[in-house]
Amino acid sequence: MNVLLIFTDQQQRFSLGCMGNPNVQTPTLDALARRGTLFRRCYSNDPICGPFRGTLMTGQYSSRCGVIDNAYPLRDDATTLADAFNAGGHQTCFIGKWHLGGNGNRPIAKSLQGGFQRFRGYQCYNGFRDQIVFSDGREYVKHYQGHRTEIATNLAIEHIREMSQEPQPWMMTLAYQAPHYPVQPAEKYAQMYAGQKIIRRPNSREVNPFTRTWSPPSPWPPNDDPDYRRYGNDLDEYIRLYYAMCTQVDANVARLLETLDELGVGDDTMVIYTSDHGDMHGSHGLTNKGYPQEESAGIPLIIHVPGSPGGRVSDALVSGIDLMPTLLDLTGLPACETVDGKSFAPLLRGESQDLTGPIFSERNKWCMVCQGNWKLAADRTDDHSLMPTLLTNLRDDPYELDNRVNAPDAATEQARLLKTLQEWNRTVWPPERATALGYY
């Protein structure tokens, strides 16, 4: 079976029509969810760009695989997603934003490409219309005309066509930059949302959503930046443009699915759609990502497996590190012993499976556990202990408006979750390693 793994950048879990969002139009993904399984409680194990890619490519927590910040490379001794599929006889291909081993848009050396046989990628931000670059690892960078989302799709379709002519199955990972800031949809999609009234989440507060980029750098001062002039200090306009980018990605997913059907491989291709992390959109007065709150740590996940039950909505607790073992399981390839994640392929096959957690997420200075309906986040302190900062029952408080840390009536749950989180934290951040890296 072929595998098409699509992931976007900075797309929060709630930015899909099938997740009940009244603001956004995602007809293709909504239809894919009806054919497959929509997961409503999937988490990024490290809600920031590079570290998530480390977890996705190795099935390991970022603190174990070593990709603890943006631009960190995969370790040379890591068994990657591509390695596992290569060994299983698949053709492998990566298209899009890589962000492992550097910044900027210099050529990405073969040694940094995670074992993918075919590779067309870039490290960090990419041009909008007239400075699009993709590296194949050689000593030059290709320049294209057009919108980066469309170009990534064009490249993916080109390689799908080529690989589908070969007898071996293939595994493609397509990493879109959208809807990561700066939010720059093609004008066609921006016009779809022009003037639209935005219904914000109940925990949203007024913030300035504009964020500078550094690789390449945004114009400075802000008034010289066309993106700042467009949505600086205007959260609703930022959200409109953000959703326009989500709709543009949705339209390009439609192009990919149409190509699979045209080539006659649609019924033999598993399709996975997810993201690396979310976007706070002003929830709790915060912007961007890197937080344990649902808008940041929660990510979309839709999986369609031909021949498996479809039309299902699941509240199973799953996370990014679970994707590698799950995909290997579903394609009948040997399990990889180095992964931290757990296969949830039985659930996708329609079998009974206990997926109530715990699952874990982290950023260098904090870590988080979800189990059942409860979530606990804690700061990592200088004495190697954990200080609880957020405790919530997501069934009763889905917007995390009532922080139950140290509440007497939640003391039992806090103690139970804290013990679980401490035990996990000691395995991934033993004191001697954390001290050596300067994170305690």
Secondary structure, 3 states (H helix, E strand, C coil): CEEEEEEECCCCCCCCHHHCCCCCCCHHHHHHHHHCEEEEEEECCCCCHHHHHHHHHHCCCHHHHCCCCCCCCCCCCCCCHHHHHHHCCCEEEEEEECCCCCCCCCCCCHHHCCCCCEEEEECCCCCCCCCEEEECCCCCEEEECCCHHHHHHHHHHHHHHHHHCCCCCEEEEEECCCCCCCCCCCHHHHHHCCCCCCCCCCCECCCCCCCCCECCECCCCHHHCHHHHHHCCCHHHHHHHHHHHHHHHHHHHHHHHHHHHHCCCHHHEEEEEEECCCCCCCECCCCCCCCCCHHHHEEEEEEECCCCCCCEEECCCEEHHHHHHHHHHHCCCCCCCCCCCCCCHHHHCCCCCCCCCCEEEEECCEEEEEECCEEEEEEECCCCCEEEEEEEECCCCCCCCCCCCCCHHHHHHHHHHHHHHHHHHHHHCCHHHHHHHCCC
